[in-house]
């Protein structure tokens, strides 16, 4: 029998992981404490940008100014001083993101010798910090981004295309602030599985390889029609090299998973790490984890199978609702026999699974759908409706951080 409070317990473990990866916990000890010769310019983007700006405003010495951009609804809850926080759309860029990109780029160009430039970068920044190459209209960039996001392409491939069409990605923002290269710092909250700084928000402050042929190949594989003008823009988009400076990843998926594991172990669970950096199709991963769950359900004790990473969904229905965590759970649930002593929770650490209002979902033997209903929801990309119907949506609201997904499968013991 599933304990009545298990959903609350798993949600509490989730939030322990989120807290460990928050700006307040992760950033405070890293920021420089000695004053610069000039002013400090803070530039940033991503779903954690507002929270990072709050910490920077409260910690950095001397005269501090700047601008960061975050997703709508992920804005500041405390004073950010002279650091302006803008909000824009995600995952498809909009006019607000374009305005933010121009303003942040302009501030970068105003850096002078003796100034300190601090970059605060987190996942989600690729869409939020938008300044296309000259000649590329925002509407065209938005359509291309929407196509890539819905194609199921890996995030690394999507970001490769983004940085080849941008005036700020791939180190170009840092290059614009090169006058302050001797006192430049980047602090990153990573949402990519390999923690490659050039991939986090498409690396606005980090040098990245110029790979126009790769970008074109990604677009071609996704089914996007490339006209000669677009190909020429991609090949002509090489920017100046970003100045070499300290780049620190202050939190990542492992940060969150370690905190989840610690909370669960203190509650008596045998925690099994089922992969910290999983990638690939969400539904296929859910089906494989069903077999793993059944194996552990036959063993004595109570076990929590914990995994992270960044799974993807191939969008087959343009009117679909639901993100990779719900697709993972739907496939996991469908592959388990009725009455299996298994409960599961899977959520995005930023509080948004896909583009809906939920972080993810939950099911157990009393709160679950039939295999047929799960299959139908997966075929139509309607996993949100499926979990809404069984009361299995998890809604945390924006967490204002963004590392990888957090997935837990509880099996055995008194379940």
HELIX and SHEET records of a PDB file:
HELIX    1   1 UNK A    6  UNK A   20  1                                  15    
HELIX    2   2 UNK A   23  UNK A   26  1                                   4    
HELIX    3   3 UNK A   49  UNK A   59  1                                  11    
HELIX    4   4 UNK A   95  UNK A  109  1                                  15    
HELIX    5   5 UNK A  125  UNK A  128  1                                   4    
HELIX    6   6 UNK A  138  UNK A  151  1                                  14    
HELIX    7   7 UNK A  155  UNK A  163  1                                   9    
HELIX    8   8 UNK A  172  UNK A  176  1                                   5    
HELIX    9   9 UNK A  178  UNK A  183  5                                   6    
HELIX   10  10 UNK A  200  UNK A  202  5                                   3    
HELIX   11  11 UNK A  212  UNK A  222  1                                  11    
HELIX   12  12 UNK A  228  UNK A  235  1                                   8    
HELIX   13  13 UNK A  253  UNK A  266  1                                  14    
HELIX   14  14 UNK A  282  UNK A  297  1                                  16    
HELIX   15  15 UNK A  324  UNK A  334  1                                  11    
HELIX   16  16 UNK A  371  UNK A  379  1                                   9    
HELIX   17  17 UNK A  383  UNK A  390  1                                   8    
SHEET    1   A 6 UNK A  83  UNK A  88  0                                        
SHEET    2   A 6 UNK A  64  UNK A  71  1                                        
SHEET    3   A 6 UNK A  40  UNK A  45  1                                        
SHEET    4   A 6 UNK A 116  UNK A 122  1                                        
SHEET    5   A 6 UNK A 184  UNK A 189  1                                        
SHEET    6   A 6 UNK A 246  UNK A 251  1                                        
SHEET    1   B 6 UNK A 270  UNK A 273  0                                        
SHEET    2   B 6 UNK A 302  UNK A 307  1                                        
SHEET    3   B 6 UNK A 406  UNK A 412 -1                                        
SHEET    4   B 6 UNK A 342  UNK A 347 -1                                        
SHEET    5   B 6 UNK A 360  UNK A 363 -1                                        
SHEET    6   B 6 UNK A 393  UNK A 394 -1                                        
SHEET    1   C 2 UNK A 278  UNK A 281  0                                        
SHEET    2   C 2 UNK A 309  UNK A 312  1                                        
END                                                                             
